[in-house]
Amino acid sequence: MKIYIAGPISGRDKEWVYEQFKVEEERLRAMGHEPVNPVEGPPPWKEAREYYMRRGLVLLLTCEALSALPGWSASKGATLEVEIARQLGLWMIG
């Protein structure tokens, strides 16, 4: 199953963000899924937040499920991703 990883990014240490998303990516892959990690390959972080949100939403729309990382509900972006996933009837993993 193709699974999008959602979680808090803005205002967090970028190394911590990469680590959290990578751990979940590896966990999902070990379970036989195809993880979609929106922070894979460090972007230069030069664009506005909205740029990365649009990029993430495009990736989300290609998935069948969503895995929400701890702290997602405190993130405006991850909250939006979870709501879109729910509205589209995607499986929720977590």
C-alpha distances in whole Angstrom, upper triangle without the diagonal:
4,6,10,13,16,19,23,24,27,30,29,30,27,27,26,23,22,22,20,17,17,18,14,13,14,13,9,10,12,10,8,5,6,8,10,14,16,19,18,22,24,26,29,29,32,30,31,28,27,26,24,22,22,20,18,18,17,14,13,13,11,8,6,7,10,12,15,18,21,23,21,24,26,25,26,23,20,22,21,18,17,19,18,14,16,18,16,14,11,10,12,11,14
4,7,10,13,17,20,21,24,27,26,27,25,25,24,21,19,20,18,15,15,16,13,11,13,13,9,10,13,12,10,6,5,6,7,11,13,16,15,18,21,22,26,26,28,27,27,25,24,23,20,19,19,17,14,14,14,10,10,10,8,5,5,6,9,10,14,16,20,22,19,22,25,23,23,20,18,20,19,15,15,18,16,13,15,17,14,14,10,10,12,11,14
4,6,10,13,17,18,21,24,23,24,22,22,21,18,17,18,15,12,13,14,10,9,12,11,8,10,13,11,11,7,6,5,6,9,11,14,14,17,20,21,24,24,26,25,25,22,22,21,18,17,17,16,12,13,13,10,8,10,9,6,6,5,5,7,10,12,16,18,16,18,21,19,20,17,14,16,16,12,12,15,14,11,13,16,14,13,9,9,9,8,11
4,6,10,13,14,18,21,20,21,19,20,18,15,15,16,14,10,12,13,10,9,13,13,10,12,15,14,14,10,9,6,5,6,8,11,12,15,17,18,21,20,23,21,21,18,18,18,14,13,14,12,9,10,11,7,6,9,9,6,8,6,5,6,8,11,14,16,13,16,18,16,16,13,11,13,13,9,10,13,12,9,13,15,13,13,10,10,10,10,11
4,7,10,12,15,18,16,18,16,16,15,12,12,13,10,7,10,11,8,8,11,11,9,12,15,14,15,12,11,7,6,6,7,9,11,14,15,16,20,19,22,21,20,17,18,17,14,13,15,13,9,11,13,10,8,12,12,10,11,9,6,5,6,7,11,13,10,14,15,13,15,12,9,12,13,9,10,14,13,11,14,17,16,16,12,12,10,9,10
4,7,9,12,15,14,16,15,16,14,11,12,13,10,8,12,13,10,11,14,14,13,16,18,18,19,15,14,11,9,8,8,10,12,16,16,16,19,17,20,19,18,15,15,16,12,11,13,13,9,10,13,11,9,13,14,12,13,11,7,6,5,6,9,10,7,10,12,10,11,8,5,9,10,7,7,11,11,10,13,15,15,16,13,13,11,10,10
4,6,10,12,11,13,12,14,12,9,11,12,9,8,12,12,10,12,15,15,15,17,20,20,21,18,17,14,12,10,10,10,13,16,16,16,19,16,20,19,18,14,15,16,13,12,15,14,11,13,16,14,12,16,17,16,17,14,10,9,6,5,7,7,5,8,9,7,10,8,5,8,11,9,9,13,14,13,15,18,18,19,16,16,13,13,11
4,6,8,7,10,11,13,10,8,11,12,10,10,13,14,13,15,18,18,18,21,23,23,24,22,21,17,15,13,11,11,14,17,16,16,18,15,18,17,16,12,14,16,12,12,15,15,12,14,17,16,15,19,20,19,21,18,14,12,9,8,8,6,5,8,7,5,8,7,6,9,11,11,12,15,16,16,18,20,21,22,20,20,17,16,14
4,6,6,8,8,10,9,6,9,11,10,10,13,15,14,15,18,19,19,21,24,24,26,23,21,17,15,12,10,9,13,14,12,12,14,11,14,14,13,10,12,13,10,10,14,14,12,14,17,16,16,19,21,20,22,20,16,15,12,11,11,10,9,12,10,8,10,8,8,12,13,13,14,17,18,18,20,22,23,24,22,22,19,19,17
4,5,9,9,12,11,9,12,15,13,13,17,18,18,19,22,23,23,25,28,28,29,26,25,21,19,16,13,12,15,17,14,13,14,10,13,12,11,8,11,12,10,11,14,15,13,16,18,18,18,21,23,23,25,23,19,18,15,14,14,12,11,13,10,8,9,8,10,13,14,14,16,18,19,20,22,24,25,26,24,25,22,22,21
4,7,9,12,11,10,13,15,14,15,18,20,20,21,24,25,25,27,29,30,32,29,28,24,22,18,16,14,18,19,16,15,15,12,14,14,13,11,14,16,14,14,18,18,17,19,22,22,22,25,27,26,28,26,22,20,18,16,15,12,13,14,11,10,11,12,13,15,17,17,19,21,22,23,25,27,28,29,27,28,25,24,23
4,6,9,7,7,10,12,11,12,15,16,17,19,21,22,23,25,26,28,29,27,26,22,20,17,15,13,16,17,14,15,15,12,15,16,15,13,16,17,15,15,19,19,17,20,22,21,21,25,26,25,27,25,21,19,16,14,13,11,12,14,12,11,13,13,13,16,18,18,19,22,23,23,25,27,28,29,27,27,24,23,21
4,6,5,6,9,10,11,13,14,16,17,18,20,22,23,24,26,28,29,27,26,22,21,17,16,13,15,16,13,14,14,12,15,17,17,15,18,19,16,18,21,20,19,22,24,23,23,27,27,27,29,26,23,21,18,15,15,14,15,18,15,14,17,16,16,19,21,21,22,25,26,26,28,30,31,32,29,29,26,25,22
4,5,5,6,9,10,11,12,14,16,16,18,20,21,22,24,26,27,25,23,20,18,14,13,10,12,12,9,10,11,9,13,14,15,14,17,17,14,16,19,17,16,20,21,20,21,24,25,24,27,25,21,19,18,15,16,15,16,19,17,15,17,16,16,19,20,20,21,24,25,25,27,29,29,30,28,28,25,24,22
4,5,5,6,9,10,10,12,15,15,16,18,20,21,22,25,26,24,23,19,18,15,14,11,12,12,10,12,13,12,16,18,19,17,20,20,17,19,22,20,18,22,24,22,22,26,26,25,28,25,22,20,18,16,16,16,17,20,19,17,20,19,18,22,23,22,23,26,27,26,29,31,31,32,29,28,26,24,22
4,6,5,6,9,10,11,13,14,15,17,19,20,21,23,25,23,22,19,18,14,14,11,13,14,12,14,16,14,18,19,20,18,21,21,17,19,22,20,18,22,24,21,22,25,26,24,26,24,20,18,16,13,13,13,14,18,16,15,18,17,16,19,21,20,21,24,25,25,27,29,30,30,27,26,23,21,19
4,5,5,6,8,10,11,12,14,16,17,18,20,22,23,21,20,16,15,11,11,8,10,12,10,12,14,12,16,17,17,15,17,17,14,15,18,17,15,18,20,18,18,22,22,21,23,20,17,15,13,10,11,11,12,15,14,13,15,14,13,16,18,17,18,21,22,21,24,26,26,27,24,23,21,19,17
4,6,5,6,9,10,10,12,14,15,16,18,20,21,19,18,14,13,9,10,7,8,9,8,11,13,13,16,17,18,16,19,18,14,16,19,16,15,18,19,17,18,21,21,20,23,20,17,15,15,12,14,15,15,18,18,16,18,16,15,19,20,18,19,23,23,22,25,27,27,27,24,24,21,19,18
4,6,5,6,9,10,11,12,14,15,16,19,20,19,18,15,15,11,13,10,10,12,11,14,17,16,20,21,22,20,22,22,18,19,22,20,18,21,22,20,20,24,23,22,23,21,18,15,15,12,13,14,15,19,19,17,20,18,17,20,22,20,21,24,25,23,26,29,28,28,25,24,21,19,17
4,6,5,6,9,10,11,13,14,16,17,19,17,17,13,13,10,12,10,11,14,13,16,18,17,21,22,22,19,21,21,17,18,21,19,16,19,21,18,18,22,22,20,21,18,15,12,11,8,9,11,12,16,16,15,18,16,14,17,19,17,17,21,22,20,23,26,25,25,22,21,18,16,13
4,6,5,6,9,10,11,12,14,16,17,15,14,10,10,7,8,7,8,11,12,14,17,16,20,20,20,18,19,19,15,16,18,16,13,16,18,15,15,18,18,16,18,15,13,10,10,8,11,12,12,16,16,15,17,15,13,16,17,15,16,19,20,18,21,23,23,23,19,18,16,14,13
4,5,5,6,9,10,10,12,14,15,14,13,10,10,8,10,9,8,10,11,15,18,18,21,22,23,20,22,21,17,18,21,18,16,19,20,16,17,20,19,18,19,17,15,13,13,11,14,16,16,19,20,18,21,18,16,20,21,18,19,23,23,21,23,26,25,25,21,20,18,16,15
4,5,5,6,9,10,11,13,15,14,14,11,12,10,13,12,12,14,15,18,21,21,25,25,26,23,25,24,20,21,23,21,18,21,22,19,19,22,21,19,20,17,15,12,13,10,12,15,15,19,20,19,22,20,17,20,22,19,19,23,24,21,24,27,26,25,22,20,18,15,13
4,5,5,6,8,10,11,13,11,11,8,10,9,12,12,12,15,16,19,22,21,25,25,25,22,24,23,19,19,21,19,16,18,20,16,16,19,18,16,16,14,11,8,9,8,11,14,13,17,18,17,20,18,15,18,19,17,16,20,20,18,20,23,22,21,18,16,14,11,10
4,5,5,6,9,10,11,9,8,6,7,7,10,10,9,13,15,17,21,21,24,24,25,22,23,22,19,19,20,18,15,17,18,14,14,18,16,14,15,13,12,10,11,11,14,17,16,19,21,19,21,19,16,19,20,17,17,21,20,18,21,23,22,21,18,16,15,12,12
4,5,5,6,9,10,10,10,8,11,10,14,14,12,15,17,20,23,23,27,27,28,26,27,26,22,23,24,21,19,21,22,18,18,21,19,17,18,16,15,12,14,13,16,19,19,22,24,22,25,22,20,23,24,21,21,24,24,21,24,27,25,24,21,19,17,14,14
4,5,5,6,9,9,10,9,12,12,15,16,15,18,20,22,26,26,29,29,30,27,28,27,24,24,25,23,20,22,23,19,18,21,20,17,17,15,13,11,13,12,14,18,18,21,23,22,25,22,19,22,23,20,19,23,23,20,22,25,24,23,19,17,15,12,11
4,5,5,7,5,7,6,10,11,14,15,14,18,20,22,26,26,29,29,29,26,27,26,22,22,23,21,18,20,20,16,16,18,16,13,13,11,11,9,12,12,15,18,17,21,23,22,24,21,18,21,22,18,17,21,21,18,20,23,21,20,16,14,13,10,10
4,5,5,5,6,6,10,11,15,16,14,17,20,22,26,26,29,29,30,28,28,27,23,24,25,22,19,21,21,17,17,19,17,14,15,14,14,12,15,15,19,22,21,24,26,25,26,24,21,24,24,21,20,24,23,20,22,25,23,22,18,16,16,13,14
4,5,7,9,10,14,15,18,19,17,20,22,25,29,29,32,32,33,31,32,30,27,27,28,25,23,24,25,21,20,23,20,18,17,16,16,14,17,17,19,23,22,26,28,27,29,27,23,26,27,24,23,26,26,23,25,28,26,24,21,18,18,14,15
4,6,9,10,14,15,19,20,19,22,24,27,31,31,34,33,34,31,32,31,27,27,28,26,23,24,24,20,19,21,19,16,15,14,14,13,16,16,19,22,22,25,27,26,28,26,23,25,26,22,21,25,24,21,22,25,23,21,18,15,15,12,13
4,7,9,13,15,19,20,19,21,24,27,30,31,34,33,34,31,32,30,27,27,27,25,22,23,23,19,19,20,18,15,14,13,15,14,18,19,22,25,24,27,29,28,29,27,24,26,26,23,22,25,24,21,23,25,23,21,18,15,16,14,15
4,6,10,12,16,18,16,19,22,24,28,28,31,30,31,28,28,27,24,23,24,21,19,19,19,15,15,16,14,11,11,10,11,11,15,16,20,22,21,24,26,25,26,23,21,23,23,19,19,22,21,17,19,22,19,18,14,13,13,11,13
4,7,10,13,15,13,16,19,21,25,25,28,27,28,26,25,24,21,21,21,18,16,17,16,12,13,14,11,9,10,10,11,12,15,16,20,22,21,24,26,24,25,22,19,22,22,18,18,21,20,17,19,21,19,18,15,14,14,13,15
4,6,10,12,10,14,16,18,22,22,25,24,25,22,22,21,18,18,18,16,13,15,15,11,11,13,11,9,10,9,9,9,12,13,17,19,17,20,22,20,22,19,16,19,19,15,16,19,18,15,18,20,18,18,14,13,13,11,13
4,6,9,8,12,14,15,19,19,22,21,21,19,19,18,14,14,15,12,10,11,11,7,8,11,9,8,10,10,9,10,12,13,17,19,16,19,21,19,19,16,14,17,17,13,14,17,16,14,17,19,17,17,14,14,14,13,14
4,5,5,9,11,12,16,16,19,18,19,17,17,16,12,13,14,11,9,12,12,9,10,13,12,11,14,12,11,10,11,12,15,16,15,18,19,17,18,14,13,16,16,13,15,18,17,15,19,21,19,20,16,16,15,14,15
4,6,9,10,10,13,13,16,15,15,13,14,12,9,9,11,8,6,9,10,7,9,12,12,12,15,14,12,12,12,13,16,16,14,17,18,15,15,12,11,15,14,12,14,17,16,15,18,20,19,20,17,18,17,16,17
4,6,6,7,11,10,14,14,15,13,14,13,9,11,13,10,9,12,13,11,13,16,16,16,19,17,15,14,14,13,16,16,15,18,18,15,16,13,13,17,17,14,17,20,19,18,22,23,22,24,20,21,19,18,18
4,6,8,12,13,16,16,18,16,17,15,12,14,15,12,11,15,14,12,14,17,16,16,19,18,16,15,16,15,18,19,18,21,22,19,20,17,16,20,20,17,19,22,21,20,24,25,24,25,22,22,21,19,19
4,6,10,11,14,15,17,17,18,16,13,16,17,13,13,17,16,14,17,20,19,19,22,21,20,19,19,18,21,22,21,24,24,21,22,19,19,23,23,20,22,25,24,23,27,29,27,28,25,25,24,23,23
4,6,8,11,13,15,15,17,14,12,15,16,14,14,18,18,16,18,21,21,21,24,23,21,20,20,18,21,21,20,24,23,20,21,18,18,22,22,20,23,26,25,24,28,29,28,30,27,27,26,24,24
4,5,8,9,12,12,14,11,9,13,14,11,12,16,16,15,18,20,20,21,25,24,22,21,21,20,22,22,21,24,23,19,20,17,18,22,21,20,23,25,24,24,27,29,28,30,27,28,26,26,25
4,5,8,11,12,14,12,11,15,16,14,15,19,19,18,21,24,24,25,28,27,25,25,24,23,24,24,23,25,24,21,21,19,20,24,23,22,25,27,26,27,30,31,31,33,30,31,30,29,29
4,6,8,9,12,10,9,12,14,13,14,17,18,18,20,22,23,24,27,26,24,23,22,21,22,21,20,22,21,18,18,16,17,21,20,20,23,25,24,25,28,29,29,31,29,30,28,28,27
4,7,9,11,10,10,13,15,14,16,19,19,20,22,24,25,26,30,29,26,26,25,24,26,24,23,25,23,20,19,17,20,23,22,22,25,27,26,27,30,31,31,33,31,32,31,31,30
4,7,8,6,7,11,11,11,13,16,16,17,19,21,23,24,28,27,25,25,24,23,25,23,22,23,22,18,17,15,18,21,19,19,23,24,23,25,28,28,28,30,29,30,29,29,29
4,5,5,7,9,10,11,13,15,16,18,19,21,23,24,27,26,24,24,23,22,24,22,20,21,19,16,15,13,16,18,17,18,21,22,21,23,26,26,26,29,28,29,28,29,28
4,5,5,6,9,10,11,12,15,16,16,19,21,22,25,23,21,21,19,19,20,18,16,17,16,12,11,9,12,15,13,14,17,18,18,20,23,23,23,26,24,26,24,25,25
4,5,5,6,9,10,10,12,14,15,17,19,20,23,22,20,21,20,20,22,20,17,18,17,14,11,9,13,14,12,13,17,17,16,18,21,21,21,24,23,25,24,25,25
4,5,5,6,9,10,11,13,14,16,18,20,23,22,20,21,20,21,23,22,19,21,20,16,14,12,14,17,15,14,18,19,17,19,22,22,22,25,23,26,25,26,26
4,5,5,6,9,10,11,12,14,16,17,20,20,17,18,17,17,20,18,16,18,18,14,13,10,12,15,13,12,16,17,16,17,21,21,21,23,21,23,22,22,23
4,5,5,6,9,10,10,12,15,16,19,18,15,16,15,16,19,17,14,16,16,12,10,7,9,11,9,9,13,14,12,14,17,17,17,20,18,20,19,20,21
4,5,5,6,9,10,11,13,15,18,18,16,18,18,19,22,21,17,19,19,15,13,10,12,14,11,11,14,15,13,15,18,17,17,20,18,21,21,22,23
4,6,5,7,9,10,12,14,17,17,16,17,17,18,21,21,18,20,20,16,15,12,13,16,13,12,15,17,14,15,19,19,18,20,18,21,20,21,22
4,5,5,6,9,10,11,14,14,12,13,13,15,18,17,14,17,17,14,13,9,10,13,11,8,12,14,12,12,16,16,15,18,15,17,17,17,18
4,5,5,6,9,10,13,13,12,14,14,16,19,19,15,17,18,15,13,10,10,12,9,7,10,11,9,10,13,13,12,15,13,16,16,17,19
4,5,5,7,10,13,14,13,16,17,19,22,22,19,20,22,18,17,13,14,16,13,11,14,15,11,12,16,15,13,16,14,17,18,19,21
4,5,5,7,11,11,11,13,15,17,20,20,17,20,21,18,17,14,13,16,14,10,13,15,12,12,15,16,14,16,13,15,16,17,18
4,5,5,8,8,8,11,12,15,18,18,15,17,19,16,16,12,11,13,11,8,10,11,9,8,12,12,10,12,10,12,12,14,16
4,6,8,10,10,14,15,18,21,22,18,20,22,19,18,15,14,15,13,10,12,12,9,8,12,11,9,11,10,13,14,16,18
4,7,9,11,14,16,19,23,23,20,22,24,22,21,17,16,18,16,13,14,15,12,11,14,14,11,13,11,13,15,16,19
4,6,7,11,13,16,20,21,18,20,23,20,20,17,15,17,15,12,12,14,12,9,12,13,10,11,8,9,11,12,15
4,7,10,14,17,20,22,19,20,23,22,22,19,16,17,16,13,13,14,12,9,11,12,9,9,5,7,9,11,14
4,7,10,13,16,18,15,17,20,19,19,17,14,15,15,11,10,12,11,7,9,12,10,9,5,4,6,7,10
4,6,10,13,15,12,14,17,15,16,14,10,12,12,9,7,10,10,7,9,12,11,10,7,6,5,6,8
4,6,10,12,10,13,15,14,16,14,10,12,13,10,9,12,13,10,12,15,14,13,10,9,6,5,5
4,7,8,6,9,12,11,13,11,8,9,11,9,7,11,13,11,12,15,15,15,12,11,8,7,6
4,6,6,9,11,11,13,12,9,11,14,12,11,14,16,14,16,19,19,19,16,15,11,10,7
4,6,8,9,10,14,14,10,12,15,14,13,16,18,17,17,21,22,21,19,17,13,12,9
4,6,6,7,11,11,9,10,13,13,12,15,17,17,18,21,22,22,20,19,15,14,12
4,5,5,8,8,5,6,10,9,9,11,14,13,14,17,18,18,17,16,13,13,11
4,5,8,9,7,6,9,10,9,11,14,14,14,16,18,19,17,17,14,15,13
4,7,9,8,8,11,12,12,13,16,17,17,19,21,22,21,21,17,18,16
4,5,5,6,9,10,10,12,14,15,16,18,20,21,19,20,17,18,16
4,6,5,6,9,10,11,12,14,15,17,18,20,19,20,18,19,18
4,5,5,6,9,10,11,12,14,15,17,18,17,18,16,18,17
4,5,5,6,9,10,10,12,14,15,16,15,15,13,14,13
4,5,5,6,9,10,11,12,14,15,14,15,13,15,14
4,5,5,6,9,10,11,12,14,14,15,14,16,16
4,5,5,6,9,10,11,12,11,13,11,13,14
4,5,5,6,9,10,10,9,10,8,11,12
4,5,5,6,9,10,10,12,11,14,15
4,5,5,6,9,9,12,11,14,16
4,5,5,6,5,8,8,11,13
4,5,5,6,8,8,12,14
4,5,8,11,11,15,17
4,6,9,11,15,17
4,7,9,12,16
4,6,9,13
4,6,10
4,7
4
